[in-house]
Amino acid sequence: MRKGVVITLAVILGILSILLGIYFYNQANKEPVVYEVEEPEIRDIVKKAVASGAVRPRKEVMIKPQVSGVVEALYVEPGQEVKLGQQIAKIKLVPSQVNINNARNSLELARIRYNEAQRELERQRGLSDRKLDVDAARLRYEDAKREEERRKALFEDGVVSEQEYNSFRTQMELAKAEYENVQVAATNNLAAFESELNIRLQELEAAENNLQLLQEGASRKSKQVANLVTSTVDGMVLDIPVEVGTSVIERNNFNEGTTIATVADMQSLVFEGQVDESDVGKLREGMPLELTVGAIEGETFDATLEYIAPKGVEEDGSVKFEIKAAIKPVGEIFLRAGYSANADIILDKREATISIKERDLIFEEEATFVEIQTGDQEFEKKPVEIGLSDGIQVEILSGLDTTSQVKKQIAKQ
């Protein structure tokens, strides 16, 4: 028993001795660490916030039909420039027989009412031309006037009393007022029948237009062409999501209708993107942006920040805020709607300043140091004052010049 323990200890000691021997051998043959140095350089430092998004037209309009039916013809293609009022498509109406029958019945009823109003107006004009009521009132007025003049002469001669004369004078005034009222009433009565005829004529035309719209999609009298879809803006056709033969629905208060084409002004583009909540507090409207478009290599585009969303949206565990920036004219380069893009928002900038790599800084408590070479592989710590950093380069405000040799800090393994 005691002999076995001794043998086990001897084996363990032997293994440890071998391992220590290998360690000291490796240490003796290990090459010494040689530290590299860099000189501070003069360069621009730009602090940026990055936003990802896409290029969008500022004004994009979806063109919808005024009537339901089937697309009979398309007059434009995607990429084509169109003007306000230019025809885009023609819709073939497919009305139900019930609607057509109702429209025909309404037209016939409107025609009957119009004819009745026309006959009544002609009758009233005949009565007006004969002036029976006016002539009767005029005769009554003339009789009353002659009697008033006779009574006046008798009153002046003292034959009748003043009271009796005033009674006949009042009768004469009443007859005169009646005569004038009958004249006005005759004129107004004729005007009322003329107005009624005009109303019935409008009803008749509306019924005719409605029937024509249902049957042909156009009204010749009102010059309205409901089945022709026209552009409501100047711009470029971005998309035509329908084909000839496609059934479409008109726009109304109950549904949005079928989109026939999408038209946008491609001369006025904006960048729409999102920034992280950690950067949004640093943004201000009017800040410059540099856009890089994935589909266009080697080109950058200038833009100006014009909108920052007041409310963020949670996305993938972080809060994002929408931004919009006006893209400046880009000359001959054509930016397509929907291009994905990244925007560098310039938060701060230092031009021609002394800088070093941020990795070479040493932070101890509230002070910042770098190691300066004083001899062959000999270094000493030196305090420095730092300024703006872009995450790689950092501005040195004091403590170094371009002749200093700064030790590269190697990450510990």
C-alpha positions in Angstrom: 0.0 0.0 0.0 2.7 2.5 1.1 4.8 1.4 -1.9 2.0 2.1 -4.4 1.6 5.7 -3.1 5.3 6.3 -3.5 5.2 5.1 -7.1 2.2 7.3 -7.9 3.8 10.4 -6.5 7.0 9.7 -8.4 5.0 9.5 -11.7 3.2 12.7 -11.0 6.5 14.5 -10.2 8.0 13.2 -13.3 5.2 14.5 -15.5 5.3 17.9 -13.9 9.1 18.1 -14.4 8.6 17.3 -18.1 5.9 20.0 -18.5 8.1 22.6 -16.7 11.0 21.7 -18.9 8.9 22.2 -22.1 7.6 25.6 -20.8 11.0 27.0 -19.9 12.4 25.8 -23.3 9.6 27.6 -25.2 10.2 30.8 -23.2 13.9 30.7 -23.9 13.3 30.3 -27.6 10.4 32.9 -27.9 11.1 35.9 -30.0 10.9 39.2 -28.2 7.8 41.5 -28.9 8.7 44.4 -31.3 6.2 47.3 -31.0 5.3 49.3 -34.0 4.9 53.1 -34.0 2.9 55.6 -36.1 3.2 59.3 -36.6 0.1 61.5 -36.2 -1.2 62.7 -39.5 -3.1 65.8 -40.7 -6.6 64.8 -42.0 -10.2 65.7 -42.0 -12.4 64.0 -39.4 -16.1 63.7 -40.0 -18.6 62.3 -37.5 -21.6 60.8 -39.3 -24.9 59.1 -38.5 -26.0 56.4 -41.0 -29.6 55.9 -42.2 -30.8 53.2 -44.6 -33.7 53.7 -46.9 -34.7 54.2 -50.5 -35.2 56.8 -53.2 -38.8 57.9 -53.7 -40.6 60.5 -55.9 -41.8 63.4 -53.9 -45.1 63.3 -55.8 -46.5 59.9 -56.8 -50.1 59.6 -58.0 -52.2 56.5 -58.7 -54.6 57.0 -61.7 -58.0 55.3 -61.3 -61.0 55.0 -63.6 -64.3 56.8 -63.2 -66.3 53.8 -64.4 -66.2 50.0 -63.8 -65.6 47.7 -66.8 -62.9 46.0 -68.7 -59.6 47.6 -70.0 -60.1 47.9 -73.7 -56.9 49.7 -74.6 -53.7 51.0 -73.0 -52.0 54.1 -74.6 -48.8 54.4 -72.5 -46.0 52.2 -71.2 -43.8 52.4 -68.0 -41.0 54.9 -68.4 -43.0 57.1 -70.7 -43.4 60.8 -69.9 -47.1 62.0 -69.9 -48.8 65.4 -69.6 -51.8 66.5 -67.6 -54.9 65.3 -69.3 -53.1 62.8 -71.6 -55.1 59.6 -72.3 -53.7 56.6 -70.5 -56.4 53.9 -71.1 -59.9 53.2 -72.4 -62.5 51.3 -70.4 -65.1 49.2 -72.1 -68.3 49.4 -70.0 -70.2 46.2 -69.2 -73.5 47.5 -67.8 -76.3 45.3 -66.5 -79.5 45.1 -68.4 -81.4 46.2 -65.3 -79.5 49.4 -65.1 -80.0 50.1 -68.8 -83.8 49.4 -68.5 -84.0 51.8 -65.5 -82.1 54.5 -67.4 -84.5 54.1 -70.4 -87.5 54.3 -68.1 -86.1 57.5 -66.5 -85.5 59.0 -69.9 -89.0 58.3 -71.1 -90.5 59.7 -67.9 -88.3 62.8 -68.2 -89.5 63.3 -71.9 -93.1 63.0 -70.9 -92.7 65.7 -68.1 -90.8 67.9 -70.5 -93.6 67.7 -73.1 -96.3 68.5 -70.5 -94.3 71.5 -69.3 -94.0 72.7 -72.9 -97.7 72.4 -73.6 -98.6 74.2 -70.4 -96.2 77.0 -71.2 -97.7 77.4 -74.7 -101.2 77.6 -73.1 -100.1 80.2 -70.6 -98.5 82.3 -73.4 -101.8 82.1 -75.3 -103.6 83.4 -72.2 -101.0 86.1 -71.8 -101.3 87.2 -75.4 -105.0 87.7 -75.0 -104.5 89.6 -71.7 -108.1 88.9 -70.5 -107.3 89.4 -66.8 -105.2 92.5 -67.5 -107.9 94.0 -69.8 -110.6 93.4 -67.2 -108.5 95.0 -64.5 -107.7 97.9 -66.8 -111.4 98.5 -67.5 -112.2 98.5 -63.8 -109.4 101.0 -63.2 -110.6 103.3 -66.0 -114.2 103.2 -64.8 -113.1 104.0 -61.2 -110.9 106.8 -62.5 -113.7 108.5 -64.5 -116.1 108.2 -61.5 -113.4 109.7 -59.2 -113.0 112.7 -61.6 -116.8 113.2 -61.8 -117.1 113.0 -58.0 -114.2 115.4 -57.6 -116.0 118.0 -59.8 -119.2 117.6 -57.7 -117.2 118.0 -54.5 -115.6 121.2 -55.8 -119.1 122.5 -56.6 -120.3 121.6 -53.1 -122.8 119.0 -54.3 -121.2 116.0 -52.5 -119.4 115.8 -49.2 -115.7 115.3 -48.8 -116.3 112.0 -47.1 -118.3 110.7 -50.1 -115.6 112.0 -52.5 -112.8 110.3 -50.5 -114.6 107.0 -50.7 -114.7 107.1 -54.5 -111.0 108.2 -54.6 -110.1 105.2 -52.4 -112.0 102.9 -54.8 -110.0 104.3 -57.7 -106.7 103.7 -55.9 -107.7 100.1 -55.2 -108.6 99.6 -58.8 -105.3 101.0 -59.9 -103.3 98.8 -57.5 -105.3 95.8 -58.8 -104.5 96.6 -62.4 -100.8 96.9 -61.6 -100.7 93.7 -59.7 -102.5 91.8 -62.4 -99.8 93.0 -64.9 -97.0 91.9 -62.7 -98.7 88.6 -61.9 -99.2 87.9 -65.6 -95.5 88.4 -66.3 -94.4 86.4 -63.2 -96.8 83.6 -64.0 -95.3 83.2 -67.5 -91.7 83.3 -66.1 -92.6 80.5 -63.7 -93.8 78.3 -66.5 -90.7 79.1 -68.5 -88.5 78.1 -65.5 -90.5 74.9 -65.1 -89.8 74.1 -68.7 -86.1 74.7 -68.2 -86.0 72.3 -65.2 -87.7 69.6 -67.2 -85.3 70.1 -70.1 -82.4 69.7 -67.7 -83.9 66.5 -66.3 -84.4 65.2 -69.9 -80.7 65.9 -70.8 -79.5 64.3 -67.6 -81.5 61.2 -68.3 -80.1 61.1 -71.9 -76.6 61.5 -70.6 -77.0 58.8 -68.1 -78.2 56.3 -70.7 -75.4 57.2 -73.1 -72.8 56.8 -70.3 -74.2 53.4 -69.5 -74.3 52.3 -73.2 -71.2 54.0 -74.6 -69.2 55.4 -71.7 -69.4 58.9 -73.1 -71.9 61.7 -73.2 -71.8 63.7 -76.4 -74.1 66.5 -75.1 -72.1 67.2 -72.0 -68.8 66.4 -73.7 -68.0 64.1 -70.8 -65.9 61.0 -71.6 -66.1 58.8 -68.5 -64.5 55.7 -69.9 -61.3 57.4 -71.0 -58.7 57.4 -68.2 -56.4 60.5 -68.3 -53.4 61.5 -66.3 -54.1 64.0 -63.5 -50.4 65.2 -63.3 -47.3 65.7 -65.4 -44.7 63.1 -64.9 -43.3 59.6 -65.8 -45.4 56.4 -65.8 -43.7 54.2 -63.2 -46.1 51.2 -63.4 -49.1 49.9 -65.2 -50.4 47.0 -63.0 -53.2 46.1 -65.4 -53.4 44.6 -68.9 -55.9 44.8 -71.7 -58.9 42.6 -70.7 -58.5 43.2 -67.0 -61.6 44.0 -65.1 -61.4 47.3 -63.1 -63.6 49.0 -60.5 -64.4 52.7 -60.4 -63.3 54.9 -57.5 -66.0 56.1 -55.2 -66.8 56.7 -51.5 -66.9 53.0 -50.7 -63.7 51.7 -52.3 -60.4 53.0 -53.7 -60.9 51.6 -57.2 -58.4 49.8 -59.4 -55.1 51.5 -60.2 -54.6 51.8 -63.9 -51.2 53.5 -63.7 -48.8 55.2 -61.3 -47.4 58.5 -62.4 -44.6 60.4 -60.6 -42.5 63.5 -61.0 -39.0 62.1 -61.3 -37.4 65.5 -61.3 -38.2 65.9 -57.6 -36.9 63.0 -55.6 -36.5 62.4 -51.8 -34.6 60.0 -49.7 -36.8 58.2 -47.2 -35.0 56.3 -44.5 -34.7 55.5 -40.8 -32.1 56.4 -38.1 -31.6 54.9 -34.7 -32.8 56.7 -31.6 -29.3 57.1 -30.4 -28.6 59.5 -33.4 -31.9 61.2 -33.9 -31.3 63.7 -31.1 -28.3 65.0 -33.0 -30.2 65.7 -36.2 -31.5 69.1 -37.3 -33.5 70.0 -40.4 -31.2 71.5 -43.1 -28.2 69.2 -42.3 -26.3 67.9 -45.4 -26.4 64.3 -46.4 -24.3 62.1 -48.7 -26.2 59.3 -50.4 -24.8 56.2 -51.8 -27.0 54.1 -54.0 -26.3 50.3 -54.1 -27.2 50.1 -57.8 -24.8 53.0 -58.8 -21.3 52.2 -57.8 -18.7 55.0 -57.3 -21.2 57.8 -57.1 -22.5 59.9 -54.2 -25.4 62.2 -54.2 -26.0 65.4 -52.1 -29.2 65.8 -50.2 -30.6 68.1 -47.5 -32.5 66.8 -44.5 -36.0 68.3 -44.4 -38.1 66.1 -42.1 -37.6 64.1 -38.9 -40.5 62.1 -37.6 -41.7 63.2 -34.2 -42.6 59.6 -33.3 -40.4 56.5 -33.5 -41.3 52.9 -34.4 -40.0 49.8 -32.7 -38.2 47.5 -35.1 -36.0 44.5 -34.3 -35.7 45.5 -30.6 -34.7 49.1 -31.3 -36.6 52.4 -32.0 -36.2 53.9 -35.4 -37.2 57.4 -36.6 -38.2 58.2 -40.2 -36.4 60.9 -42.0 -36.8 62.6 -45.4 -34.2 64.4 -47.4 -34.5 66.4 -50.7 -32.1 65.0 -53.3 -30.3 67.7 -55.3 -30.5 67.4 -59.1 -28.1 64.7 -60.3 -27.5 65.7 -63.9 -27.4 62.9 -66.4 -27.5 60.1 -63.9 -31.0 58.6 -63.7 -32.2 57.7 -60.2 -35.0 55.2 -60.4 -37.8 55.1 -57.9 -37.3 52.4 -55.2 -33.5 52.3 -55.4 -32.1 51.3 -52.0 -29.7 53.8 -50.5 -27.7 54.7 -47.5 -27.3 58.2 -46.2 -24.4 59.6 -44.2 -25.6 62.5 -42.2 -22.7 64.8 -41.3 -23.1 65.6 -37.6 -19.7 67.4 -37.1 -16.5 67.9 -39.0 -12.9 69.0 -38.4 -10.7 69.9 -41.4 -6.9 69.5 -41.5 -6.5 68.5 -37.9 -3.9 66.3 -36.1 -5.2 62.8 -35.6 -4.2 59.4 -34.6 -6.0 56.0 -34.5 -8.4 55.8 -31.6 -7.1 52.3 -30.8 -3.8 53.8 -29.6 -5.4 55.8 -26.8 -5.0 54.7 -23.2 -7.8 55.7 -20.8 -7.0 55.8 -17.1 -9.6 57.2 -14.7 -10.5 60.6 -16.2 -7.3 61.1 -18.2 -6.2 60.1 -21.7 -2.7 59.0 -22.6 -0.6 57.7 -25.5 2.8 56.0 -25.3 5.5 58.0 -27.0 8.8 56.3 -28.2 11.8 57.6 -26.3 14.4 55.1 -27.5 14.7 51.7 -29.1 11.6 49.9 -28.0 11.4 52.3 -25.1 8.2 54.2 -24.4 6.7 56.6 -21.9 3.1 57.7 -21.3 2.1 61.2 -22.3 -1.2 62.9 -21.5 -3.2 64.2 -24.5 -6.4 66.2 -25.1 -8.7 64.7 -27.6 -11.5 66.1 -29.7 -13.8 64.8 -32.4 -13.8 61.1 -33.2 -15.3 59.2 -36.2 -14.9 55.9 -34.5 -11.5 55.2 -36.1 -9.6 58.4 -36.1 -9.6 60.8 -33.2 -8.6 64.5 -33.2 -5.7 65.5 -31.0 -6.1 69.0 -29.5 -2.9 69.1 -27.6 0.0 66.9 -26.4 1.3 65.6 -29.8 2.7 66.9 -33.1 3.4 65.3 -36.4 6.9 64.3 -35.4 5.8 62.2 -32.4 6.1 58.4 -32.6 3.0 56.9 -31.1 3.1 53.2 -30.0 0.5 51.0 -31.6 -1.6 49.4 -28.9 -1.9 45.7 -29.5 -5.1 44.0 -28.2 -4.3 41.5 -25.5 -4.8 37.9 -26.5 
